Amino acid sequence: MKAHTKIKGVTEMKLSRNQLAKYLDHTMLKPEATAAMIDQTVAEAIEYQTASVCINPYWVKRVHQKMSETGINTCTVIGFPLGANLSSVKAFETQEAIKAGVGEIDMVINVGLVKSNKWDAVKDDIQAVLTACHDVPLKVILETCLLTKEEIVKACEICKALGVAFVKTSTGFNKGGATVEDVALMKKTVGNIGVKASGGIRDTQTALAMIEAGATRIGASAGIAIVTGVSDNTSSNY
């Protein structure tokens, strides 16, 4: 089955189900997530061969044990969802997640520091987590719905200079999620660094629009609906 979309001024994109799945961080970040819900998310990721499963830090060990022989990464979130933790706490949380077997880290930027124009402190906060990551890829969540275009660009420039693996649009827990416009701006700014679009992506058409705009990873709790092309109105905003 080919998933496809047409965007004005862009050549029509076609991806097989397997190709589209490789863009996906299949996500379960609901605070009420049970062990059974986590296990279901893992089983779905294995069935469709997504890029990763993204879960809260408590579940990393459980997911890693189930994923260790699959080639699918275990991803977790740090300083989530507000980003206002102390940098030392974010670094410690990162270290503990790595001990538990995590393969990718998604950290939330300190939005208050961005809005205060304290860019050196923003850089130091990201650097603290990046140092704790060692060789584990770091994705930096900007929470774009709270930032101006100028702030998005400046944050992306810092991330690029530090050498993080990805910049990421959103937590999915705020007033807005990913937009095609913001993804395109981020990709233009960071160049070869990955761009992860997340927040409010619930169907194939939207996912493909993000990919055409420059996203190299999609974070979504509606991952299976995206891959299969079946509408899913039960998933969270993430």
C-alpha positions in Angstrom: 0.0 0.0 0.0 1.3 3.5 -0.9 0.6 6.5 1.3 0.6 9.7 -0.7 -0.3 13.3 -0.5 -0.2 16.4 -2.7 0.9 19.8 -1.4 0.8 22.9 -3.5 4.2 23.5 -5.2 5.6 20.1 -4.0 6.0 16.9 -6.0 3.6 14.2 -4.9 5.1 11.9 -2.3 4.6 8.2 -2.1 5.8 6.0 0.7 5.1 2.4 1.4 3.6 1.4 4.7 7.1 0.1 5.8 8.8 3.2 4.7 6.4 5.4 6.6 6.7 3.3 9.7 10.5 4.0 9.8 9.7 7.7 10.4 7.6 7.0 13.5 8.4 7.2 17.2 5.4 5.2 18.3 4.4 7.0 21.5 2.6 6.3 24.8 3.1 9.3 27.2 -0.3 9.5 28.8 0.1 9.9 32.6 -2.5 7.1 33.1 -0.6 4.6 30.9 -0.7 1.2 32.5 1.8 -1.7 32.0 -0.8 -3.2 29.6 -1.0 0.0 27.5 2.8 0.1 27.3 3.0 -3.5 26.3 0.4 -2.9 23.6 2.4 0.0 22.2 5.5 -2.2 22.1 3.6 -4.9 20.3 2.3 -2.5 17.7 5.8 -1.1 17.2 7.2 -4.5 16.6 4.4 -5.5 14.2 4.8 -2.4 12.1 8.6 -1.9 12.7 8.6 1.7 13.7 11.8 3.6 14.4 11.2 3.7 18.2 8.8 3.4 21.1 8.7 6.6 23.1 7.6 6.3 26.7 8.0 8.1 30.1 11.2 7.3 32.0 9.6 4.9 34.4 8.9 2.4 31.6 12.3 2.5 29.9 13.6 -0.7 31.5 10.4 -2.7 30.7 10.4 -1.5 27.1 14.1 -2.0 26.5 13.9 -5.6 27.7 11.1 -6.2 25.1 12.9 -4.3 22.3 16.4 -5.5 22.8 16.3 -8.1 20.0 14.1 -6.1 17.6 16.2 -3.3 16.2 13.6 -0.8 17.4 14.9 1.9 19.7 13.6 2.7 23.1 13.1 6.5 23.4 12.2 8.5 26.5 11.5 12.1 27.5 13.5 14.3 29.9 12.2 17.3 31.8 8.8 16.5 30.3 6.5 18.2 29.6 7.4 21.7 31.0 11.2 21.8 30.6 11.5 23.9 33.8 13.5 21.3 35.8 17.0 22.2 37.0 19.6 21.3 34.4 21.3 19.0 37.0 18.0 17.1 37.4 17.6 16.7 33.6 21.2 15.4 33.4 20.6 12.9 36.2 17.3 11.8 34.7 19.2 11.2 31.4 21.9 9.2 33.1 19.3 7.0 34.8 17.4 6.4 31.6 20.6 5.4 29.8 21.4 2.9 32.7 17.9 1.4 32.1 18.7 0.9 28.4 17.3 3.9 26.6 18.5 4.4 23.0 17.2 8.0 22.3 16.5 11.0 24.5 13.9 13.7 23.9 14.5 16.7 26.3 12.3 19.7 26.7 14.0 23.1 26.3 13.7 25.6 29.2 11.0 27.7 27.5 11.1 30.4 30.3 14.8 31.0 29.6 14.1 31.4 25.9 11.3 33.9 26.6 13.6 35.7 29.0 16.2 36.0 26.2 18.8 34.2 28.4 20.4 32.3 25.5 23.6 31.4 27.3 21.5 29.6 30.0 19.5 27.9 27.3 22.7 26.6 25.7 24.0 25.5 29.1 20.8 23.6 29.8 20.9 21.7 26.6 24.7 21.1 27.0 24.1 19.5 30.4 21.8 16.9 28.9 23.9 16.4 25.8 27.0 15.7 28.0 25.0 13.2 30.0 23.9 11.5 26.8 27.4 10.6 25.7 26.7 8.7 22.4 22.9 8.5 22.9 21.1 10.7 20.3 19.5 13.8 21.8 16.4 15.4 20.4 15.6 18.9 21.8 11.9 19.8 22.1 11.4 23.5 21.4 7.6 23.8 22.2 7.2 25.9 19.1 3.6 27.0 19.9 5.1 29.1 22.7 7.9 30.7 20.6 8.2 33.4 18.0 9.7 32.6 14.7 12.8 34.4 15.7 13.1 32.4 18.9 12.6 29.1 16.9 15.5 30.1 14.7 17.8 31.1 17.5 17.0 27.9 19.5 17.7 25.8 16.3 21.0 27.6 15.7 22.1 26.8 19.3 21.1 23.1 18.8 23.0 23.0 15.5 26.1 24.5 17.0 26.0 22.0 19.9 25.6 19.1 17.6 22.4 17.5 18.9 20.8 14.8 16.7 17.4 16.4 16.2 15.3 19.5 17.0 11.7 18.7 17.7 8.6 20.8 17.5 6.4 20.0 20.5 5.5 18.0 23.6 1.9 17.6 22.5 0.9 18.7 26.0 0.6 22.4 25.3 -1.8 24.7 23.4 -0.5 23.6 20.0 1.5 21.0 18.1 3.5 20.7 15.0 2.8 22.9 11.9 4.2 22.5 8.4 5.4 26.1 8.6 7.4 25.5 11.8 8.9 22.3 10.5 10.0 23.9 7.3 11.6 26.8 9.2 13.4 24.4 11.6 14.7 22.3 8.7 15.9 25.4 6.8 17.8 26.5 10.0 19.4 23.3 11.0 20.3 21.8 7.6 21.5 18.2 8.0 20.3 17.8 11.6 17.2 15.8 12.1 13.8 17.4 12.6 11.1 15.6 14.6 7.5 16.8 14.1 5.2 15.9 17.0 2.0 17.1 18.6 -1.4 16.7 16.9 -0.3 14.4 14.1 -3.1 11.8 13.8 -3.4 10.8 10.2 -1.4 9.8 7.1 -2.0 13.1 5.3 -0.7 15.2 8.1 2.4 13.0 8.6 3.3 13.1 5.0 2.9 16.9 4.9 5.3 17.2 7.8 7.8 14.9 6.0 7.5 16.9 2.8 8.2 20.1 4.9 11.5 18.5 6.1 10.6 16.2 9.1 12.8 13.2 9.4 11.0 11.7 12.3 7.3 11.8 13.4 6.3 11.5 17.0 2.7 10.3 17.5 0.5 8.2 19.7 -1.6 7.6 16.5 1.3 5.9 14.8 -0.7 2.9 13.7 -3.4 5.0 12.3 -0.8 7.0 10.4 0.8 3.9 8.9 -2.4 2.1 8.0 -4.3 5.2 6.8 -7.1 4.6 9.2 -8.5 7.5 11.2 -7.8 7.4 14.9 -9.7 9.8 17.1 -8.9 8.1 20.4 -5.2 9.0 20.6 -3.8 11.8 22.7 -2.4 15.1 21.2 1.1 13.7 21.3 
